[in-house]
Structure formats: C-alpha cells, structure tokens
Amino acid sequence: MYERIGTVDEDTASRLSAALTRFVQIGGNPGQEANYQTTSKLPLEILSPLPLDIDFVQSIAVRIKPGGVLHEHTHDKINDQGKIRYHIVLETNDDCECWNGGVAYKLEKYGIYSMQPYLPHKSFNRGDTDRTHLILVTNGEYRDS
C-alpha cells in the first residue's frame, strides 16, 4: 500500500530535479523498462528541507518514459531491515499507475509516499510524459512540519 504522508513545495521539487540532473544520469527510451540509478551523491543540504528526519542511506532515481514499465519485484526484508523507503514524485501524469500488493495507486506530483516494499510492486507509464521519482532509503522517519 502506498500512503501519502506529505508533500514537497515546488521550489524544493525543482531543486531535487536539478540535483538529479546534475548528480544522476538517468535516461531511457519510450516503451522500455524503467531506468534507475542508485546514488549517495545527492548533497544533504538538498534533502534538508524535506519533512523527514533523515539518517540518509541512499537515493534511487527512477524514470519511466512514456509507454515504459517497472516490472513487478519485491525487496528483501533481511537486507532492508529497519530501513524506510520514501517516494517523492517529481514528474508524473494521469496515466501513470503504481501497484503495491495487487492494488493500483495514482501518486500525485510533489507527494511524499511510504509503501510496503516487501509486497510485490510495479509501475506503468501509459502517458505522454516522463514519470520521475526520487526514492530515499533512510533509517529516519517522517516528521509533520
């Protein structure tokens, strides 16, 4: 299940997008598997405005081009034990779906979501624009600011 736990403002989202462009090279072709890149290069000052108490572990940038898919997968409880994954939606469209545990969700632009990574999950982009998420893997928790 995806649970919306907060939002980022447009300025913060723009700075995150710019940081991804600078520090992460994610591309891809329409209609293909999603491209993603794991990095620990994002500067902490970029992340500090987020309403998260972050004991930063890593970030994962995911881009799904129009017609693309992120195939169903799960994450290992043992390797991820104690870590929390937050999805920050930077780009999306009305024809994107994220599935978790057999249920489809429409994640809103600038939303911050938590989800259950041990359940099967996948994403589709049937729209005409990219879908880009920043996933933060942390040991921290969301704080209501």
N, C-alpha and C positions, 0 to 999 in steps of 0.2 A: 504494500500500500504506500502510495506517495501521500505525504502530509505537508501541506503548505504551512510553514512556520514563521514566515516573514517575507519581507521584500527588501530590495536594494533600490536606492534612488537612481535616477537616470544618470547623474554625474558619476556615481560610483560604478554603475554598469559600464559607462563609457571608458572609465579608467581601467577597469578589468579587461574590457575588449582590447584596448590599446596595449595593455601588458601582454595579453595573449598573442597579439600580432608581433610584438617585439621579442618575446621570450620563447614562443612556441610556434613551430611550423606545422600547421595542420591544413591540409588541402582536401583533396578528394575529387571524385568525378560524379556527376549526377547518375543516379540509379545504381550505385555501388555500395558496398559495405561502408559503414561509418568509419571515419578516420579519427584516431585518438592519439594523444601523446601524453605520457606521464612526465611531470617535471617537478622539481623542487626549486626552480629558479625564480618563481614569482616573488618579488620583494614583499616582505611582511608589511611595509607601510601601505602597499596597495590593498592588502587584506584587512588592515586595522579598522577601517570604517564599518566593516561588516558586523552585524549584531551576533557575533559568535565569539565565545571565549575559546580562542584557538591555541591548542598545543599542536602546532602545524606538523603534519606528517608528509603529505604530498598533495599535488594538484593534478587533475587529469582534465585535459581539454578534449571535448568531444564535438566534432562537427559532422552533421549528416546533411549531405547535399540533397537537392530535390530528387525524389524517387529512391533515395537511399534507405538503408536499414541497418540497425544494430541488432544482430541476431541474438536469440534467446541465450542467456547464460546465467550463472549464479556466482557468488563469491564464497570462498571457503571460510567457514566460521573460525577455524583454528588460526589461519594466517591473518584474519582481520579482527581477531578477538579484542574487544574494548575500543575499537575504532568506530567513528561515526562518519557517514558519508553524507555530505550536503551537496545538493544540486542547485546551482544558480543559473537560471535561464537568461541568457544574454540575447539570443535571437530565436524566434520561433514563428510559426504561422498556424492558422486554424486547421490545417490538415496534418499536423504532427500528433502522434499518439505515443505515449509511453505506457508500457504494460508492466505490471508488477503483481505477481501472484494470480495471474489469469484475469485481471481487471484492467481496463483501459482508462488512462487519465490524460487530460489536456492540461499541460503545465503552462502557466501564464508567464509572459515576458516579465523579467525582473523578480520573479518569485524565487524564494529560497525554500527548498523542499528537502525533507528527510524521507527515506524509504527503507524497505527491508531488503538488503542486498542478498540475503540467503535464499529468498524466494526467486523463482525464475522470473527474469525481466528482459524486455526487449523494447526497441523503439522503431517507429516508422516515420518517414517524412514523405508524405504524398503531395506536399505543396510545391510552390514555385520558388521558394527562397530557402536559404540555409537554416538549419537548426543548430545552434551552438550552446552548449552547456559548459560551465566550469564546475567540476566536481572536486570538492575539498575533502580529503580524508584526514580526519583530526582525532585527537583524543579529548577535544573540548566539547562544550555544549552551547546550544543556542541561548542567548540572553535577550530578554524583551527590553528593547531600548526605548 
